[in-house]
């Protein structure tokens, strides 16, 4: 019996450590809203996989018309078949959108505004961790994660305002806390950080996620007096295709850790769904949510002057001014 005691203590310690990690860094939450969505129209960028697809399933299940705004038509159509099979909905459609091309963003918005009479919910879900440049020459993380969504939101705002209680939800990350916005670098290089090493484009990812929360903060200020509200979201650390562009050795490390600890896409969609469905959130417009609750932002994300300047610079870079 004494020989078994150290092993038992070790097992208890391992379980306790696992429980501590999963209840802090990888804490789960559940959207408790029972709101239905019949007659509502939703756009989800990157809705063909991961958190976006899980969000699409739940909103389709609740009766919404869901537009999957994706780059790859084949993958989007496969996702639509999955959503239709699981929900019974026939109101899930695909519209082509490449957030790495400002022309594609404009074309998407133009097509949507001509073919869809209403918009109730815009979910800026798509994102990536990668190195490279967009078709317009911007750093790919800044261009896709922030600038493409910025332009898309601005082009669709008037349609959102036409309804009652429209919402804009932008997926950010806890990584925004390590981000910074260097406007001199941005204007000189059209990027917020790049390099061949993973830590360099992870820093650029953090910077783009800071842009997401600053954008939401300034958008909320500009939407005062309207019926549209907006929220930024940290979905948790989720097992998705976000890191599909990282190196093979990093995937070898990440994969077993993700299977053990990371949230699955359905769990990762819960805070997005909370911000989409929960009644009475309008007084919290502009705030940052995680685990279905508003959370304190990092210090850099609370700077209203930087948020306003980022908006003005983004207008110029996207051709809106």
N, C-alpha and C positions, 0 to 999 in steps of 0.2 A: 504493500500500500504506500509506503514511504517513497518507493522508487517512482510511483506514478504521480506523486504530488508535484514535482517540478514541471512535468509535462502538462498537467492540468492547469497550473498557474500560468504557464506560457500560452496555452490556448485561450484562457480567459483574458490575458493581456492583449493577445492578437485581436480577439473579438472586440474588446473595449476600444482598441486603437481604430479598428475598422468602423465601429459605430461612431466614434468621435469624428473621423474624417468625413463619413457620409452625412453626418448631421451638421457639419459646418461648411466645408468647401463644396460638398455635393448634396446639399439639403434639397429634399423634394417638397413640392407644394401642389395644390389642386385648385383649379378654378371651380368655384361653387355656384356660379351664376347659372340659373336655369333659363335664361333668356332665349327666345326663339328668334330666327332671322328671316322669316318669309318675306319676300319682296325686297330684300336688301341686296345690294351689289357690293362685292368686295374684290379688291385687287391685291394679290399676294405676289411680290417679286421673289423669284427663286422658289416657286411653289411646287416644283416637280420632285423635290427630295427633302429629306431631313425635317427640320422644324417647320418649314413652309408647307410641306406635304401633310404633316400631321395637323397643322392648323387648318389647311384646306378641308381635310376630312371632317373635322369637327364642325366647321362652319357650314359645310354642305349638308351634314347630318341635321343641322338646325334649320335648314331651308334656304340658306343664302344662295344667291347666284355668285359663283366664284370664278374670277378671271385669273388664270395662271399666267403670269408675265415672266416668260422664260426665254433663254437664248436657243435652247436645243428643242426643236419641234418633236423629234422622235421620243425623247425622254419625257417631254411634257404630255404627249398623248398616252404614253404608257402609264404615267401617273394618273391621268384622267380616268383611264380604264380601272385602275385600282380603286380610286375614290368612288366611282360609280358603283363598282361591285360591292364595296363595303357599306355604302350609305344609301344606295338606291336612288341617288340624285341624278337628274339629267340636266343639271344647271351648272356644270363645270366646263369651262371653255378655255382654249389656249389663244393667247396673243403674243406674237414674237416681240421680245425685248432683249437687247444687249446693252447692259448698263455701262459697258466700256466704250460705247459709241454715243455721243450726244445726239447725232442725227437719228440713231435708232430710238433714243428716248423720245425725241420730238415726233417721230413717225408713229410710235406706239400711242402717245397722247392724242395725236390727231385722229388716228383710227378709232381709239376708244371714244373720244368725244363725239364722233360722227355716228357711231353704231350703238352706243349704250346711253340710255336716257338719264341714268342716275348713278351716283357714286356715294356710298355710305361709309366705306371703310377702306383706307389705304394702308397696307402693311408692308413697310420697307424692310423686307426680311433677308434678301440676298446679301451674301458677303463672302469674302475669301481671305486667305493668308497666302500671299504669293509675291514673287518679284516680277518685274516687267513693266510694260507700258500699255496704256489703252490705245485705241485707234486714233485718239486726239492728242496723244503724246503725254498724257498725265501718268504719274505713278499709278499702277493698277489698283492698289489698295485705296488710295485717295480717290481715284476716279470712279471705281465701282462702289466702294462702301459708302462714300459720301457724295461726291459731285453728281453722279448719275441719279441718285435718289433725291438730291436737292432739286435738280431740274425737274424730275418727274413730279414731285410734290407741288412745286410752283405752277407747273402747267395744268395741274388738275384741281387746284384750290378752289377756283370759282365753281366748278361742278360740285365739289363737296359742300360749299356754302349754300347751294341751292336747296339742299335737303335740310332735315332737322336732326341735329345731333351727330354730324359727321365726325369721324375720328381718324387721326394719323398716328400710326404706331411704327416706331423705328427701332430695329434691333441693334443695340449697342453691346457692351460687354463690361464686366468689371475691369477689363484691361484699360479702360479709359483713364483709370487712376494713374497709370504710368505714361500717359500720353502727353504730348506738348504740341503747340501749333507755332511754327516759326514762319511768319508771313514773308520775311525776306527770302528764305529758302524756297517757299512755295511759289512766289512770283518769279524767282530766278530759274527754278528747275522744273516747275509744274509738278512738284512732288513734296511729300512730307517725310522723306527718308527712303533710302534704297541701299542696296548692296548685295553682294553675292552670298553673304553668310546669313544663316537663318535668324540669328539674333537681330540682324539689321532689318530684315523685312518683318520680324515680329514687332520691333519698335515702330515701324511704319504702320502696322496693324493697330497698335495701341493708339497712335496718333489719329488714325481714321475713326476709331471708336470714340475718341474724345470729340472729334468733329460731329459725330452723331448726336451726342448729348447737348453740345453747344447749339447745334442746329435746332433741336427740339425746344430748347430753352428760348431761343430767339423767335422761333415760329409761334410759340405760345404767346409771347408778348405781342406779336403782330396780329394774332387772332382774337385779341381781347375785343369784346363787343360783338362777336359773331357766335354762331351756334357750333362751331367746329373746335374740337379740343385735340391735344396731341400728347404723346407719352413716349419716353424711351425705355427700353427694356433690356435687362440682363437675363437671358433665358436660363442661366446656369451653365455648368460645364457639360456639354452635350456631345454624345457620340454621333457626329455628322460627317459630311464630306468637306467641312471647312478647311481641313489641313491636307486636302488631296494633292497639293502642289509641293509639299515638303519632301525632303530626301528619303530614300529607302531606309537608311539606318534609323532615322527619326521615327518612321512609321513602325519599325520593328520594336522600338521602345514604347511608343504611344499606344499601340494596339492592345497589348495585354492590360495596361493600366486603364484604358478606356473601358474595356469589357468588365473590369472589376469595379470601377468606381463611377464612371460617367453616367449621366442621365441618358435615357433613350429619347428619341425625338418627340414621342407623345408627352413624356414628362417635361421636356424642354419647351413644349408649346404652351404650357399652362399659364405662364405669366402674360404671354401675348394674348391668350384667350381671355384672361381676366381683364386686361385693358380694353379688349374689343367688346366685351359683353356686360361687364359689371355696371349696373346703374349707379348714378350719383358720383361718378369720378370727375365730372367737369371742373369742380373747384381745384382739382389737383393737376390741371393741365400744365404741361411743361415739366412735370416731375419724372423721376427715374424710378423704375420698379424692378424688384427682383423678388422671387418667391411670393408673387401676388401681393406684395406690399410696397409702398413707397420707401425709398432708401436715401440716405445722405449721399450726395455726390462727392467725388474727389474735389480738392481745392481748385484745380485748374478749370473744372467744369462749372464752377459757380461764378465765373468772371463774365459779367454781362457785357462789358466793353469788348472783350475778345469775341463773345458770341455775335455781337452786332457787326464787328469787323469781318468775321468769317462769312457772315451772310453777304455783306457787300462785296467781298473778294469773290465769293462763289457766284454771285450774279454776273460779275465781269467775266470770270473764267468760263461760265456756261453760256455766255452770249445773251443773257437776259438784260444787260445794261451796257 
